Amino acid sequence: MKDSEINFPNPYLAGSKEILYIGGNLNPKNLIKAYSLGIFPWYNIGDPILWWCPLVRHVIFIKDFHIPKTIKKTIKKHNYTFSFNKDFMAVISGCATAKRNDSDTTWITDEMIEGYYKLFLMGRAFSIEVWEDSEIVGGLYGVKIEKYISAESMFHKRDNAS
């Protein structure tokens, strides 16, 4: 069962229901298939895997993206540097252990870390690291499918480092 492939229902048939599928596993084949359909996993430790497909999404188009002046000032003030895919495990672990305002637990389970790390090794997941000197002070990880990327989680140890 661990490597079984999920046959997700057509996301367009879900209507206003955001949870499209319950169960399965987070092997790379299922994750790639899910993201290709606009579906992603999100669940709590001890619960079955919930596969979500919300009707409304936030989309940022590269041509419309700009860095606000206040963020540029913060980057210069703290002497932040950035890297890509240098330490995926540090970033996803930072995301998993980040303090949340609304919860003492994380939705980034060990199973998720394992699944996304496998995607990273396949070149299908990425990380962006924010450094202050030799310390990672923030970061973001996500998934890339063709020309589409999905930012999954971010963390920061310093202001504006995520």
Backbone as a printed PyTorch tensor [residue, N CA C, xyz], in Angstrom:
tensor([[[  0.8270,  -1.2000,   0.0000],
         [  0.0000,   0.0000,   0.0000],
         [  0.8650,   1.2560,   0.0000]],

        [[  2.0710,   1.2100,   0.5580],
         [  2.9030,   2.4010,   0.6890],
         [  3.1610,   3.0860,  -0.6470]],

        [[  3.3550,   2.3380,  -1.7090],
         [  3.6570,   2.9410,  -2.9960],
         [  2.4690,   2.9570,  -3.9440]],

        [[  1.2650,   2.7080,  -3.4280],
         [  0.1120,   2.6540,  -4.3210],
         [ -0.2180,   4.0390,  -4.8690]],

        [[ -0.6510,   4.0430,  -6.1190],
         [ -0.9860,   5.2940,  -6.7980],
         [ -2.4410,   5.6500,  -6.5350]],

        [[ -2.6770,   6.9130,  -6.2420],
         [ -4.0320,   7.3970,  -6.0090],
         [ -4.6580,   7.7860,  -7.3410]],

        [[ -5.8890,   7.3800,  -7.5350],
         [ -6.6710,   7.8390,  -8.6810],
         [ -7.5790,   8.9520,  -8.1750]],

        [[ -7.0620,  10.1810,  -8.2180],
         [ -7.8140,  11.3190,  -7.7150],
         [ -9.0490,  11.5480,  -8.5710]],

        [[-10.1600,  11.9310,  -7.9320],
         [-11.3320,  12.3190,  -8.7260],
         [-11.0510,  13.6190,  -9.4710]],

        [[-11.8230,  13.9050, -10.4660],
         [-11.6950,  15.1420, -11.2220],
         [-11.9320,  16.3260, -10.2830]],

        [[-10.9440,  17.2130, -10.1330],
         [-11.1030,  18.3520,  -9.2110],
         [-12.2840,  19.2440,  -9.5520]],

        [[-12.6730,  19.3070, -10.8120],
         [-13.7760,  20.1700, -11.2170],
         [-15.1260,  19.6450, -10.7460]],

        [[-15.1670,  18.3900, -10.3290],
         [-16.4110,  17.8180,  -9.8430],
         [-16.6100,  18.0450,  -8.3410]],

        [[-15.6010,  18.6020,  -7.6780],
         [-15.6650,  18.7860,  -6.2270],
         [-16.6000,  19.9200,  -5.8250]],

        [[-16.8660,  20.8500,  -6.7350],
         [-17.7160,  21.9860,  -6.3960],
         [-17.0940,  22.8080,  -5.2850]],

        [[-17.8830,  23.1680,  -4.2910],
         [-17.3830,  24.0130,  -3.2080],
         [-16.6810,  23.2030,  -2.1120]],

        [[-16.6440,  21.9020,  -2.2540],
         [-15.9380,  21.0600,  -1.2770],
         [-14.4480,  21.1950,  -1.5250]],

        [[-13.6850,  21.5760,  -0.5070],
         [-12.2510,  21.7830,  -0.7090],
         [-11.4430,  20.5120,  -0.5000]],

        [[-11.9340,  19.5870,   0.3270],
         [-11.2430,  18.3160,   0.4990],
         [-11.7260,  17.3900,  -0.6000]],

        [[-10.7860,  16.9810,  -1.4420],
         [-11.1400,  16.1890,  -2.6190],
         [-10.9620,  14.6930,  -2.3820]],

        [[-10.0130,  14.3400,  -1.5080],
         [ -9.6980,  12.9240,  -1.3280],
         [ -9.1300,  12.7340,   0.0770]],

        [[ -9.3950,  11.5680,   0.6710],
         [ -8.8790,  11.2390,   2.0030],
         [ -8.1150,   9.9260,   1.9130]],

        [[ -6.8740,   9.9380,   2.4200],
         [ -6.0930,   8.7100,   2.4820],
         [ -4.9460,   8.6940,   1.4970]],

        [[ -4.4260,   7.4980,   1.2650],
         [ -3.3110,   7.3350,   0.3470],
         [ -1.9820,   7.5760,   1.0230]],

        [[ -0.9920,   7.9570,   0.2310],
         [  0.3460,   8.1880,   0.7520],
         [  1.0150,   9.3070,  -0.0240]],

        [[  2.1530,   9.7260,   0.4790],
         [  2.8560,  10.8730,  -0.0890],
         [  4.0660,  10.4570,  -0.9210]],

        [[  3.9200,   9.4140,  -1.7030],
         [  5.0450,   9.0500,  -2.5660],
         [  5.1420,  10.0720,  -3.7050]],

        [[  6.3070,  10.1910,  -4.3320],
         [  6.4880,  11.2120,  -5.3750],
         [  5.4650,  11.1370,  -6.5070]],

        [[  5.0900,   9.9470,  -6.9110],
         [  4.1190,   9.8100,  -8.0060],
         [  2.7870,  10.4600,  -7.6270]],

        [[  2.3180,  10.2330,  -6.4040],
         [  1.0620,  10.8410,  -5.9590],
         [  1.1930,  12.3510,  -5.8090]],

        [[  2.3120,  12.8120,  -5.2710],
         [  2.4990,  14.2510,  -5.1090],
         [  2.5480,  14.9620,  -6.4530]],

        [[  3.2790,  14.4190,  -7.3940],
         [  3.3720,  15.0450,  -8.7200],
         [  2.0070,  15.0400,  -9.4030]],

        [[  1.3090,  13.9240,  -9.3260],
         [ -0.0220,  13.8380,  -9.9310],
         [ -0.9680,  14.8560,  -9.2760]],

        [[ -0.9240,  14.9310,  -7.9450],
         [ -1.7980,  15.8580,  -7.2270],
         [ -1.5320,  17.3030,  -7.6450]],

        [[ -0.2780,  17.7300,  -7.5830],
         [  0.0470,  19.1120,  -7.9350],
         [ -0.2810,  19.4160,  -9.3920]],

        [[ -0.1440,  18.4270, -10.2580],
         [ -0.5070,  18.6240, -11.6700],
         [ -1.9930,  18.9040, -11.8330]],

        [[ -2.7900,  18.4440, -10.8790],
         [ -4.2410,  18.6580, -10.9120],
         [ -4.6960,  19.8170, -10.0250]],

        [[ -3.7320,  20.4970,  -9.3730],
         [ -4.0890,  21.5960,  -8.4680],
         [ -4.4820,  21.1260,  -7.0830]],

        [[ -4.0370,  19.9430,  -6.6990],
         [ -4.3870,  19.3330,  -5.4110],
         [ -3.1330,  19.3080,  -4.5340]],

        [[ -3.2990,  19.4740,  -3.2340],
         [ -2.1580,  19.3860,  -2.3270],
         [ -2.5750,  18.7190,  -1.0170]],

        [[ -1.6170,  18.0690,  -0.3230],
         [ -1.9390,  17.4440,   0.9620],
         [ -1.8030,  18.4350,   2.1110]],

        [[ -2.6850,  18.3020,   3.0740],
         [ -2.6240,  19.1340,   4.2710],
         [ -3.4550,  18.4470,   5.3420]],

        [[ -2.8190,  18.0710,   6.4290],
         [ -3.5020,  17.3270,   7.4740],
         [ -2.7070,  17.4420,   8.7720]],

        [[ -3.2960,  17.0010,   9.8640],
         [ -2.6350,  17.0420,  11.1650],
         [ -2.0280,  15.6890,  11.5000]],

        [[ -1.0250,  15.7010,  12.3490],
         [ -0.4020,  14.4650,  12.8100],
         [ -1.4780,  13.5650,  13.4090]],

        [[ -1.4610,  12.3060,  13.0050],
         [ -2.4240,  11.3290,  13.5140],
         [ -3.6900,  11.2240,  12.6800]],

        [[ -3.9180,  12.1700,  11.7820],
         [ -5.0970,  12.1310,  10.9040],
         [ -4.7350,  11.4560,   9.5900]],

        [[ -5.7320,  10.9770,   8.8600],
         [ -5.4320,  10.4960,   7.5060],
         [ -5.0240,  11.6740,   6.6310]],

        [[ -4.3320,  11.3840,   5.5510],
         [ -3.9280,  12.4420,   4.6260],
         [ -5.1670,  13.0320,   3.9770]],

        [[ -5.2870,  14.3380,   4.0220],
         [ -6.3800,  15.0590,   3.3680],
         [ -5.7980,  15.7510,   2.1450]],

        [[ -6.4180,  15.5530,   1.0060],
         [ -5.9680,  16.1500,  -0.2560],
         [ -6.9490,  17.2640,  -0.6000]],

        [[ -6.4550,  18.4940,  -0.6750],
         [ -7.2660,  19.6990,  -0.8320],
         [ -7.2060,  20.2230,  -2.2650]],

        [[ -8.3070,  20.8230,  -2.6700],
         [ -8.3660,  21.4880,  -3.9770],
         [ -9.3280,  22.6750,  -3.8640]],

        [[ -8.8810,  23.7760,  -3.2330],
         [ -9.7630,  24.9310,  -3.0660],
         [-10.0800,  25.6140,  -4.3920]],

        [[-11.2580,  26.1880,  -4.4380],
         [-11.6920,  26.8850,  -5.6560],
         [-10.9020,  28.1710,  -5.8700]],

        [[-10.5780,  28.8750,  -4.7920],
         [ -9.8940,  30.1620,  -4.8910],
         [ -8.4200,  29.9630,  -4.5390]],

        [[ -7.5490,  30.5040,  -5.3840],
         [ -6.1010,  30.4270,  -5.1640],
         [ -5.5100,  31.8230,  -5.3070]],

        [[ -4.4170,  32.0480,  -4.5930],
         [ -3.6730,  33.2930,  -4.7660],
         [ -2.5620,  33.0270,  -5.7780]],

        [[ -2.5080,  33.8220,  -6.8010],
         [ -1.5220,  33.6370,  -7.8570],
         [ -0.6910,  34.9070,  -7.9920]],

        [[  0.6150,  34.7360,  -8.0720],
         [  1.5230,  35.8660,  -8.3050],
         [  2.1680,  35.6420,  -9.6660]],

        [[  2.0020,  36.5870, -10.5440],
         [  2.6400,  36.5100, -11.8520],
         [  3.9790,  37.2400, -11.7750]],

        [[  5.0080,  36.6200, -12.2920],
         [  6.3610,  37.1770, -12.2110],
         [  6.4070,  38.6000, -12.7480]],

        [[  5.7340,  38.8550, -13.8580],
         [  5.7800,  40.1890, -14.4580],
         [  5.1860,  41.2670, -13.5430]],

        [[  4.3210,  40.8620, -12.5910],
         [  3.6810,  41.8080, -11.6780],
         [  4.3650,  41.8840, -10.3190]],

        [[  5.3740,  41.0610, -10.1060],
         [  6.0160,  40.9760,  -8.7980],
         [  7.0130,  42.1140,  -8.5970]],

        [[  6.9760,  42.7090,  -7.4250],
         [  7.9950,  43.7050,  -7.0640],
         [  8.3170,  43.5600,  -5.5740]],

        [[  9.5160,  43.9120,  -5.2200],
         [  9.9390,  43.8620,  -3.8230],
         [  9.7040,  45.2390,  -3.2240]],

        [[  8.9070,  45.3140,  -2.1660],
         [  8.6450,  46.6170,  -1.5380],
         [  9.9320,  47.2600,  -0.9990]],

        [[  9.9430,  48.5820,  -0.9760],
         [ 11.1260,  49.3240,  -0.5030],
         [ 11.5100,  48.9350,   0.9240]],

        [[ 10.5110,  48.7050,   1.7810],
         [ 10.8180,  48.3510,   3.1710],
         [ 11.5580,  47.0160,   3.2530]],

        [[ 11.2240,  46.0880,   2.3970],
         [ 11.9120,  44.7890,   2.3860],
         [ 13.3320,  44.9700,   1.8580]],

        [[ 13.5020,  45.7810,   0.8310],
         [ 14.8500,  46.0500,   0.3120],
         [ 15.7350,  46.6490,   1.4060]],

        [[ 15.1810,  47.5670,   2.2050],
         [ 15.9420,  48.1790,   3.2940],
         [ 16.3190,  47.1350,   4.3450]],

        [[ 15.3860,  46.2540,   4.6560],
         [ 15.6480,  45.2000,   5.6440],
         [ 16.7650,  44.2810,   5.1660]],

        [[ 16.7270,  43.9080,   3.8980],
         [ 17.7570,  43.0280,   3.3290],
         [ 19.1310,  43.6770,   3.4720]],

        [[ 19.2230,  44.9570,   3.1340],
         [ 20.5110,  45.6650,   3.2430],
         [ 20.9480,  45.8190,   4.7030]],

        [[ 19.9990,  46.1490,   5.5590],
         [ 20.3050,  46.3760,   6.9770],
         [ 20.8740,  45.1140,   7.6320]],

        [[ 20.2890,  43.9730,   7.3360],
         [ 20.7140,  42.7210,   7.9640],
         [ 21.7950,  42.0020,   7.1730]],

        [[ 22.1250,  42.5120,   6.0060],
         [ 23.1320,  41.8780,   5.1590],
         [ 22.7450,  40.4340,   4.8190]],

        [[ 21.4690,  40.2330,   4.4940],
         [ 20.9910,  38.9070,   4.1280],
         [ 21.5770,  38.4980,   2.7760]],

        [[ 21.8610,  37.2320,   2.6360],
         [ 22.2000,  36.6550,   1.3460],
         [ 21.2220,  35.5110,   1.0920]],

        [[ 21.1250,  35.1100,  -0.1580],
         [ 20.1320,  34.1200,  -0.5500],
         [ 20.7890,  32.9960,  -1.3340]],

        [[ 20.2150,  31.8160,  -1.2070],
         [ 20.6650,  30.6880,  -2.0170],
         [ 19.4430,  29.8670,  -2.4110]],

        [[ 19.6360,  29.0540,  -3.4240],
         [ 18.5760,  28.1850,  -3.9110],
         [ 19.0540,  26.7420,  -3.8320]],

        [[ 18.2360,  25.9090,  -3.2120],
         [ 18.4950,  24.4670,  -3.1400],
         [ 19.8120,  24.1110,  -2.4790]],

        [[ 20.2760,  24.9550,  -1.5850],
         [ 21.5340,  24.6730,  -0.8910],
         [ 21.3210,  23.7610,   0.3210]],

        [[ 20.1930,  23.9510,   1.0400],
         [ 19.9330,  23.1290,   2.2240],
         [ 18.4290,  22.9240,   2.4020]],

        [[ 17.8670,  22.0960,   1.5300],
         [ 16.4220,  21.8190,   1.5420],
         [ 15.9590,  21.3170,   2.9090]],

        [[ 16.7090,  20.3730,   3.4850],
         [ 16.2800,  19.7870,   4.7560],
         [ 16.2620,  20.8170,   5.8810]],

        [[ 17.1900,  21.7570,   5.8880],
         [ 17.1750,  22.7990,   6.9190],
         [ 15.9360,  23.6820,   6.7640]],

        [[ 15.5590,  23.9560,   5.5260],
         [ 14.3950,  24.8090,   5.2890],
         [ 13.1040,  24.0940,   5.6790]],

        [[ 12.9040,  22.8730,   5.2120],
         [ 11.6500,  22.1840,   5.5320],
         [ 11.5710,  21.8860,   7.0330]],

        [[ 12.7110,  21.6080,   7.6570],
         [ 12.7290,  21.4030,   9.1080],
         [ 12.4300,  22.7050,   9.8420]],

        [[ 12.9660,  23.8260,   9.3360],
         [ 12.6540,  25.1320,   9.9150],
         [ 11.1810,  25.4500,   9.8130]],

        [[ 10.5810,  25.0950,   8.6910],
         [  9.1400,  25.3040,   8.5100],
         [  8.3420,  24.4300,   9.4790]],

        [[  8.7880,  23.1950,   9.6630],
         [  8.0680,  22.2560,  10.5320],
         [  8.1290,  22.6580,  11.9960]],

        [[  9.2040,  23.3110,  12.4100],
         [  9.3680,  23.6560,  13.8260],
         [  9.0640,  25.1200,  14.1350]],

        [[  8.6830,  25.8800,  13.1270],
         [  8.3820,  27.3040,  13.3310],
         [  7.1950,  27.4700,  14.2760]],

        [[  7.2760,  28.4580,  15.1260],
         [  6.1750,  28.7790,  16.0370],
         [  5.0260,  29.3750,  15.2230]],

        [[  3.8300,  28.8960,  15.4860],
         [  2.6300,  29.3850,  14.8050],
         [  1.7710,  30.1350,  15.8170]],

        [[  1.1560,  31.2140,  15.3850],
         [  0.2930,  31.9860,  16.2790],
         [ -0.9590,  31.2290,  16.6800]],

        [[ -1.4530,  30.3880,  15.7710],
         [ -2.7500,  29.7540,  15.9890],
         [ -2.6710,  28.2910,  16.4380]],

        [[ -1.4520,  27.7470,  16.6160],
         [ -1.3460,  26.3290,  16.9440],
         [  0.0120,  26.0030,  17.5590]],

        [[  0.0190,  24.9810,  18.4000],
         [  1.2770,  24.4910,  18.9680],
         [  1.8280,  23.3220,  18.1690]],

        [[  1.0770,  22.8730,  17.1720],
         [  1.5050,  21.7200,  16.3750],
         [  1.8140,  22.1600,  14.9480]],

        [[  2.3550,  21.2400,  14.1840],
         [  2.6790,  21.5220,  12.7950],
         [  1.9160,  20.5760,  11.8890]],

        [[  1.6510,  21.0120,  10.6980],
         [  1.0570,  20.1390,   9.6900],
         [  2.1430,  19.5020,   8.8370]],

        [[  3.3960,  19.8650,   9.0510],
         [  4.5010,  19.2890,   8.2830],
         [  5.0120,  18.0640,   9.0530]],

        [[  4.4240,  16.9350,   8.7480],
         [  4.7240,  15.6910,   9.4390],
         [  6.0170,  15.0780,   8.9070]],

        [[  6.5230,  14.0780,   9.6220],
         [  7.7080,  13.3530,   9.1410],
         [  7.4420,  12.7360,   7.7680]],

        [[  6.2230,  12.2520,   7.5600],
         [  5.8490,  11.6690,   6.2660],
         [  5.9090,  12.7230,   5.1540]],

        [[  5.4880,  13.9360,   5.4660],
         [  5.5610,  15.0170,   4.4780],
         [  7.0130,  15.3750,   4.1790]],

        [[  7.8270,  15.4770,   5.2280],
         [  9.2370,  15.7980,   5.0230],
         [  9.8690,  14.7520,   4.1140]],

        [[  9.6010,  13.4870,   4.3660],
         [ 10.1540,  12.4090,   3.5410],
         [  9.6700,  12.5090,   2.0950]],

        [[  8.3710,  12.7280,   1.8990],
         [  7.8130,  12.8250,   0.5490],
         [  8.3630,  13.9980,  -0.2340]],

        [[  8.4320,  15.1590,   0.3950],
         [  8.9320,  16.3480,  -0.2990],
         [ 10.4400,  16.2790,  -0.5240]],

        [[ 11.1650,  15.6290,   0.3820],
         [ 12.6020,  15.4580,   0.1640],
         [ 12.8490,  14.5600,  -1.0520]],

        [[ 12.0400,  13.5370,  -1.2120],
         [ 12.1570,  12.6860,  -2.4030],
         [ 11.8820,  13.5080,  -3.6630]],

        [[ 10.8910,  14.3860,  -3.6020],
         [ 10.6260,  15.2810,  -4.7440],
         [ 11.8260,  16.1850,  -5.0050]],

        [[ 12.4360,  16.6830,  -3.9470],
         [ 13.6190,  17.5330,  -4.0880],
         [ 14.7440,  16.7730,  -4.7890]],

        [[ 14.9760,  15.5420,  -4.3830],
         [ 16.0350,  14.7400,  -5.0040],
         [ 15.7490,  14.4890,  -6.4860]],

        [[ 14.4770,  14.5110,  -6.8680],
         [ 14.0690,  14.3330,  -8.2630],
         [ 14.0890,  15.6530,  -9.0360]],

        [[ 14.3680,  16.7610,  -8.3570],
         [ 14.3440,  18.0710,  -9.0100],
         [ 12.9500,  18.6550,  -9.1200]],

        [[ 11.9910,  18.1380,  -8.3580],
         [ 10.6050,  18.5920,  -8.4240],
         [ 10.1910,  19.4620,  -7.2430]],

        [[ 11.0670,  19.5980,  -6.2460],
         [ 10.8220,  20.4970,  -5.1280],
         [ 12.0450,  21.4060,  -5.0090]],

        [[ 11.8700,  22.5430,  -4.3680],
         [ 12.9540,  23.5150,  -4.2790],
         [ 12.9540,  24.1630,  -2.9080]],

        [[ 14.0660,  24.8020,  -2.5960],
         [ 14.1370,  25.6050,  -1.3790],
         [ 14.8590,  26.9040,  -1.6980]],

        [[ 14.4620,  27.9310,  -0.9850],
         [ 15.1470,  29.2190,  -1.0160],
         [ 15.5860,  29.4840,   0.4160]],

        [[ 16.8740,  29.7160,   0.5830],
         [ 17.4310,  29.9420,   1.9020],
         [ 17.8160,  31.4080,   2.0610]],

        [[ 17.5440,  31.9500,   3.2510],
         [ 17.9510,  33.3130,   3.5930],
         [ 18.9970,  33.1760,   4.7000]],

        [[ 20.1600,  33.7610,   4.4530],
         [ 21.2900,  33.6300,   5.3610],
         [ 21.6610,  34.9760,   5.9670]],

        [[ 22.0660,  34.9370,   7.2110],
         [ 22.7330,  36.0640,   7.8480],
         [ 24.0530,  35.4930,   8.3490]],

        [[ 25.1240,  35.9170,   7.7220],
         [ 26.4370,  35.3090,   7.9270],
         [ 26.3300,  33.8270,   7.5180]],

        [[ 26.6270,  32.9120,   8.4180],
         [ 26.5810,  31.4960,   8.0410],
         [ 25.3590,  30.7740,   8.6130]],

        [[ 24.3840,  31.5380,   9.0980],
         [ 23.1860,  30.9510,   9.7020],
         [ 21.9720,  31.1380,   8.7940]],

        [[ 21.1970,  30.0660,   8.6270],
         [ 19.9190,  30.1850,   7.9160],
         [ 18.9380,  30.8610,   8.8620]],

        [[ 18.4290,  32.0160,   8.4450],
         [ 17.5010,  32.7810,   9.2860],
         [ 16.0980,  32.8190,   8.6990]],

        [[ 15.9120,  32.1720,   7.5540],
         [ 14.5950,  32.1110,   6.9430],
         [ 14.6530,  31.2720,   5.6920]],

        [[ 13.4890,  30.9430,   5.2040],
         [ 13.4610,  30.1720,   3.9740],
         [ 12.0540,  29.7930,   3.5660]],

        [[ 11.9890,  29.2010,   2.4030],
         [ 10.7320,  28.7880,   1.8000],
         [ 11.0080,  27.5260,   1.0100]],

        [[ 10.0600,  26.5840,   1.0240],
         [ 10.1750,  25.4300,   0.1370],
         [  8.8840,  25.2930,  -0.6540]],

        [[  8.9920,  24.6180,  -1.7670],
         [  7.8180,  24.4360,  -2.6010],
         [  8.0290,  23.3530,  -3.6360]],

        [[  7.0690,  23.2680,  -4.5270],
         [  7.0230,  22.2390,  -5.5650],
         [  6.9990,  22.9230,  -6.9150]],

        [[  7.6710,  22.3120,  -7.9020],
         [  7.5940,  22.8520,  -9.2640],
         [  7.1330,  21.7480, -10.2120]],

        [[  6.1330,  22.0970, -10.9860],
         [  5.5660,  21.2100, -11.9950],
         [  5.5060,  22.0130, -13.2880]],

        [[  6.3310,  21.6420, -14.2430],
         [  6.4410,  22.3760, -15.5070],
         [  6.7080,  23.8530, -15.2340]],

        [[  5.8520,  24.7740, -15.6990],
         [  6.0810,  26.2120, -15.5060],
         [  5.4100,  26.7480, -14.2420]],

        [[  4.8500,  25.8700, -13.4530],
         [  4.0970,  26.2400, -12.2600],
         [  4.9170,  25.9360, -11.0180]],

        [[  4.9560,  26.8650, -10.0670],
         [  5.5510,  26.5670,  -8.7660],
         [  4.5160,  26.8540,  -7.6860]],

        [[  4.6070,  26.0870,  -6.6360],
         [  3.7240,  26.2600,  -5.4950],
         [  4.5910,  26.4110,  -4.2560]],

        [[  4.5160,  27.5410,  -3.6250],
         [  5.2310,  27.7550,  -2.3730],
         [  4.4200,  27.0940,  -1.2700]],

        [[  5.0400,  26.1920,  -0.5350],
         [  4.3040,  25.4040,   0.4500],
         [  4.3740,  25.9550,   1.8620]],

        [[  5.5430,  26.3590,   2.2910],
         [  5.6640,  26.8800,   3.6450],
         [  6.9280,  27.7250,   3.7400]],

        [[  6.9430,  28.6110,   4.7170],
         [  8.1150,  29.4410,   4.9420],
         [  8.2920,  29.6330,   6.4430]],

        [[  9.5020,  30.0520,   6.8110],
         [  9.7840,  30.3270,   8.2150],
         [ 10.7670,  31.4770,   8.2950]],

        [[ 10.8710,  32.0650,   9.4750],
         [ 11.8830,  33.0990,   9.6920],
         [ 12.3150,  33.0940,  11.1610]],

        [[ 13.5700,  33.3870,  11.3560],
         [ 14.1440,  33.5790,  12.6850],
         [ 14.4200,  35.0590,  12.9350]],

        [[ 14.4590,  35.8370,  11.8650],
         [ 14.6620,  37.2860,  11.9140],
         [ 13.5100,  37.9470,  11.1670]],

        [[ 13.2370,  39.1830,  11.5000],
         [ 12.1680,  39.9200,  10.8070],
         [ 12.3870,  39.9060,   9.3000]],

        [[ 11.3250,  39.6510,   8.5890],
         [ 11.2820,  39.6980,   7.1240],
         [ 12.2440,  38.7230,   6.4400]],

        [[ 12.6870,  37.7030,   7.1300],
         [ 13.6000,  36.7350,   6.5120],
         [ 12.8770,  35.6160,   5.7860]],

        [[ 11.5610,  35.6310,   5.8110],
         [ 10.8320,  34.6110,   5.0580],
         [ 10.3970,  35.1680,   3.7160]]])
